[in-house]
């Protein structure tokens, strides 16, 4: 064996020893991976609370009363005593039509009336002394009654020169400017419109299917008419949270609209802050039926798949289990569970997206806030 061959063999043997030692060292330094941590979840017991069924309808706001203010006597419009769009009080003076001619007419008829009254008094005194005839008395009486009627008519026409608010309400814009002549027409000259908006109406409709379902389940001969003027309703405007405006159902149409297949309903709602403006869109929530005990959970904790709605339950060993459920009435932000849940169960209401069935969880407990009482 040559010296060169021995040297090459020795170098290969040393390289193998070095590689083997490297693998041994590397293997000794390798650590066991840590066990996965239990996912953090928030859990709560279902909320048990008395509830009533309700439905939500689309509605619109309308004034309680709308009156056109019209000139009933001819003349020039001399004064406008309100700002367009102002809220005015009952009997507040709004318009004045030139009054001079009507005032003079009152004075003229007052003088004729006074003269006729004196004459009828004198004729009645004379007839007692046989100093005049009964015909003269009758004529004087007739003249007096005519003068009295003409005086009342003159005062009425004079009163029409002042146009006042018939109720507390919201004014529209004036339609005739000062200085215009208001002619005599059969219907009167329209000057402005006033609307009564406190209280105010909210109109909404129930479709035929829901109406029949409601009647078959809840309406009896005894309570058929008692719901009108007693059933509470709640109104929400766009951008509002919750149903802050409470009113009462005060009208149900006696005829179903065959074009839309719906029955018109109406609620009367107090509006002292004037938040509800005619023409606004509104959501109307109406409660019905008797109170009942219900199990409620956050609607956001419910998931669905091909099998239907389900939630995650945590058992006593902190393991996660799937539970199929049946949902009932929704009470935002909560929902009623009618089947598949008991008040002893612990529901995963947050963090459930990171868990799977059979996995052990790291829970933190909380409580579900009850629904506000209405």
C-alpha positions in Angstrom: 0.0 0.0 0.0 1.5 3.3 -1.0 1.9 6.2 1.3 -0.3 8.4 -0.7 -3.2 5.9 -0.6 -2.9 5.6 3.2 -3.0 9.3 3.6 -6.2 9.5 1.5 -7.8 6.7 3.4 -6.9 8.4 6.7 -8.5 11.7 5.6 -11.8 10.0 4.6 -12.0 8.3 7.9 -11.4 11.5 9.9 -14.1 13.3 7.8 -16.6 10.5 8.6 -15.9 10.8 12.3 -16.4 14.6 12.1 -19.8 14.2 10.3 -20.9 11.5 12.7 -20.0 13.7 15.7 -21.9 16.6 14.1 -25.1 14.5 13.7 -24.8 13.3 17.3 -24.4 16.9 18.6 -27.3 18.1 16.5 -29.5 15.3 17.7 -28.6 16.0 21.3 -29.5 19.7 21.0 -33.0 19.2 19.4 -35.9 20.2 21.8 -39.4 18.7 22.1 -42.1 21.1 20.6 -44.4 22.6 23.3 -48.0 21.4 23.6 -50.5 23.8 21.9 -52.2 26.2 24.3 -55.9 25.9 24.9 -57.8 28.7 22.9 -59.2 31.5 25.0 -63.0 31.8 24.8 -65.7 33.8 26.6 -68.6 31.8 28.0 -72.0 32.6 29.6 -75.1 31.0 30.8 -78.2 31.6 28.7 -80.4 34.5 29.7 -83.8 33.5 31.0 -86.3 36.3 30.6 -90.0 37.0 30.1 -90.5 38.2 26.5 -93.3 38.9 24.0 -93.4 38.3 20.3 -93.1 41.3 18.1 -93.0 42.3 14.4 -91.2 45.1 12.7 -92.9 47.0 9.8 -91.9 49.7 7.4 -93.8 52.9 8.0 -93.9 56.6 7.2 -94.7 59.7 9.4 -97.7 61.8 8.6 -99.3 64.9 10.4 -102.2 64.5 12.7 -104.0 67.4 11.1 -103.4 69.4 7.9 -105.3 72.7 7.4 -105.1 75.1 4.5 -105.3 78.7 5.7 -107.5 80.6 3.3 -108.7 84.2 2.9 -112.5 84.3 3.2 -113.0 88.0 2.3 -111.6 90.0 -0.5 -109.0 92.7 0.1 -105.3 93.5 0.1 -103.0 91.3 2.2 -101.4 93.8 4.6 -99.4 91.8 7.1 -97.7 88.4 7.6 -97.0 87.8 11.2 -95.0 84.5 11.2 -91.7 83.1 9.9 -92.0 80.4 7.2 -91.6 77.0 8.9 -92.2 78.4 12.4 -94.0 76.5 15.1 -97.0 78.5 16.2 -99.5 78.4 19.0 -103.3 78.1 18.8 -105.0 81.4 18.0 -101.7 83.1 17.2 -102.3 85.9 14.6 -100.8 84.9 11.2 -102.3 87.1 8.5 -104.1 90.4 8.3 -106.2 91.5 5.4 -107.0 95.3 5.0 -109.5 96.0 7.7 -110.8 99.6 7.1 -113.7 98.8 4.9 -114.9 96.0 7.2 -114.5 98.1 10.3 -116.5 100.9 8.8 -119.2 98.3 7.8 -119.4 97.2 11.4 -119.8 100.9 12.6 -122.5 101.5 10.0 -124.5 98.5 10.9 -124.0 99.2 14.6 -125.6 102.7 14.1 -128.5 101.1 12.2 -128.9 98.5 14.9 -128.9 101.2 17.7 -131.5 103.2 15.8 -133.7 100.2 15.2 -133.5 99.2 18.8 -134.6 102.6 20.0 -137.5 102.6 17.5 -138.8 99.2 18.5 -138.6 100.2 22.1 -140.6 103.4 21.4 -143.2 101.6 19.3 -143.8 99.0 22.0 -144.3 101.8 24.5 -146.8 103.7 22.2 -148.9 100.6 21.5 -149.6 100.3 25.2 -151.2 103.8 25.1 -153.0 103.0 21.8 -150.8 105.7 20.2 -149.6 103.5 17.4 -150.8 100.4 15.6 -149.6 96.8 16.0 -148.5 96.9 12.4 -146.0 99.7 13.2 -144.7 97.6 16.1 -144.2 94.6 13.9 -142.4 96.7 11.2 -140.1 98.2 13.8 -139.4 94.7 15.2 -138.6 93.4 11.8 -136.3 96.3 11.1 -134.5 95.7 14.4 -134.0 92.0 13.7 -132.6 92.8 10.2 -130.3 95.4 11.7 -129.1 92.9 14.3 -128.4 90.2 11.6 -126.5 92.7 9.4 -124.4 93.8 12.4 -123.5 90.2 13.2 -122.6 89.5 9.6 -120.5 92.7 9.4 -118.6 91.5 12.6 -118.1 88.1 11.1 -116.6 89.5 7.9 -114.4 91.8 10.0 -113.2 88.8 12.0 -112.2 87.1 8.7 -109.7 89.9 8.1 -107.5 88.3 10.8 -106.4 84.7 10.1 -105.2 82.8 13.2 -103.7 79.4 13.9 -106.5 76.8 14.5 -104.2 74.7 16.7 -100.6 74.4 17.8 -98.7 73.4 14.7 -95.9 73.8 12.2 -96.4 76.4 9.5 -95.4 75.9 5.9 -94.2 78.8 3.7 -96.5 81.7 2.9 -98.0 81.5 -0.6 -99.1 85.1 -1.1 -96.9 88.1 -0.5 -98.0 91.3 1.3 -99.6 93.8 -1.1 -101.4 91.3 -3.3 -105.1 91.6 -3.7 -107.1 88.6 -2.5 -110.1 88.3 -4.7 -113.4 86.6 -3.8 -113.6 82.9 -4.9 -115.9 80.1 -4.1 -113.1 78.1 -2.2 -111.1 81.0 -0.8 -107.5 82.1 -1.6 -104.9 79.7 -0.1 -102.4 81.6 2.0 -100.4 78.8 3.7 -100.7 75.4 5.3 -100.4 74.4 8.9 -99.8 70.9 10.3 -100.4 69.5 13.7 -97.5 67.2 14.5 -97.8 66.7 18.3 -99.0 64.1 18.5 -98.2 62.7 15.1 -99.3 59.7 13.0 -97.1 56.8 11.8 -98.7 54.7 9.1 -97.7 51.1 8.3 -99.1 47.9 6.8 -99.3 44.2 7.6 -99.4 41.7 4.7 -102.2 39.2 4.3 -100.2 36.2 5.3 -98.9 37.7 8.6 -102.4 39.1 9.3 -104.1 35.7 9.0 -101.3 34.1 11.1 -101.8 36.7 13.8 -105.6 36.5 13.8 -105.6 32.7 13.9 -103.2 32.5 16.8 -103.9 35.6 18.9 -107.2 37.3 18.0 -110.3 36.2 19.8 -113.8 37.5 19.7 -113.2 39.1 23.1 -110.0 41.0 22.2 -110.7 41.7 18.5 -111.4 45.4 19.0 -109.6 45.9 22.3 -106.2 46.1 20.6 -107.0 49.4 18.9 -106.1 52.3 21.2 -104.4 49.9 23.6 -101.7 48.0 21.7 -98.3 49.7 22.3 -96.0 50.3 19.3 -92.5 51.7 19.1 -91.0 53.8 16.4 -87.4 54.1 15.2 -86.1 56.7 12.7 -83.1 56.1 10.4 -79.8 56.5 12.2 -81.4 55.9 15.7 -80.5 53.0 17.9 -83.4 51.3 19.7 -87.1 52.3 19.4 -87.2 55.5 21.4 -90.6 56.8 20.3 -93.6 55.0 22.0 -97.1 55.3 20.8 -100.4 53.4 20.5 -102.2 51.7 17.7 -105.2 53.8 17.1 -106.5 52.7 13.7 -106.8 49.5 11.6 -108.4 49.7 8.2 -111.7 47.8 7.6 -110.7 46.7 4.1 -107.6 44.9 2.8 -105.9 46.6 -0.1 -106.3 44.1 -2.9 -103.6 45.7 -5.0 -100.8 45.4 -2.3 -102.4 42.5 -0.3 -102.0 44.4 2.9 -104.0 46.1 5.7 -103.2 49.6 6.7 -102.5 50.4 10.4 -101.8 53.6 12.1 -100.1 54.6 15.4 -100.5 57.8 17.3 -97.1 58.9 18.8 -96.3 61.8 21.1 -93.9 64.2 19.5 -93.2 67.0 22.0 -89.6 67.3 20.9 -90.7 67.5 17.2 -88.2 64.7 16.3 -90.8 63.1 14.0 -91.3 65.1 10.8 -94.0 64.3 8.3 -92.7 62.3 5.4 -89.9 60.5 7.3 -89.3 56.8 6.9 -89.7 54.9 10.1 -89.5 51.3 11.4 -92.4 50.3 13.6 -92.2 47.6 16.2 -95.4 46.1 17.5 -95.6 43.6 20.4 -98.4 41.0 20.5 -99.4 37.9 22.4 -98.8 37.1 26.1 -95.5 37.2 27.9 -93.6 33.9 28.1 -90.3 32.7 29.6 -87.5 32.3 26.9 -83.9 31.3 26.8 -81.8 34.0 25.0 -78.3 34.1 23.7 -76.3 36.6 21.6 -77.3 36.3 18.0 -73.6 36.6 17.0 -72.8 33.3 18.8 -75.1 31.3 16.4 -73.5 29.6 13.4 -75.2 27.8 10.5 -74.2 25.0 8.1 -76.1 22.4 6.1 -77.4 20.9 9.3 -78.9 24.2 10.4 -78.2 26.5 13.3 -75.7 25.4 16.0 -73.6 26.8 18.8 -70.6 25.6 20.9 -71.2 24.4 24.4 -68.4 24.0 27.1 -68.9 21.0 29.4 -67.7 20.6 33.0 -64.2 19.4 31.8 -63.8 22.6 29.7 -64.1 20.7 26.5 -66.0 22.2 23.5 -69.1 20.4 22.1 -71.3 21.3 19.2 -75.0 21.7 19.9 -77.7 21.9 17.2 -80.4 24.3 18.1 -83.7 25.7 16.9 -84.2 29.5 16.9 -87.3 31.4 17.7 -88.0 35.1 17.9 -85.1 37.4 17.5 -84.7 40.2 20.1 -81.7 42.2 18.8 -79.0 41.7 19.9 -80.3 38.5 21.4 -82.2 35.5 19.9 -84.5 33.0 21.5 -83.5 29.3 21.4 -86.6 27.1 21.5 -84.9 23.7 21.2 -81.5 22.2 22.0 -80.5 24.4 25.0 -81.1 24.5 28.7 -80.5 27.1 31.3 -77.8 24.9 32.8 -75.6 24.9 29.6 -72.6 27.1 29.2 -72.5 28.7 25.8 -69.4 29.9 24.0 -70.3 33.5 23.0 -66.9 34.7 21.9 -63.8 33.1 20.5 -65.7 30.2 19.1 -64.1 30.7 15.7 -60.8 29.3 17.0 -62.2 26.1 18.6 -63.2 22.7 17.4 -65.3 19.9 18.9 -63.6 18.0 21.6 -60.9 20.7 22.2 -60.1 21.9 25.7 -60.7 25.6 26.1 -59.4 28.4 28.3 -62.6 30.1 29.4 -63.5 33.5 30.9 -67.0 33.9 32.2 -69.4 36.8 31.7 -73.2 37.4 31.9 -75.7 38.4 29.1 -77.3 41.7 29.7 -81.1 41.5 29.9 -83.4 43.1 27.3 -84.8 46.5 28.3 -88.3 46.3 29.7 -91.1 47.9 27.7 
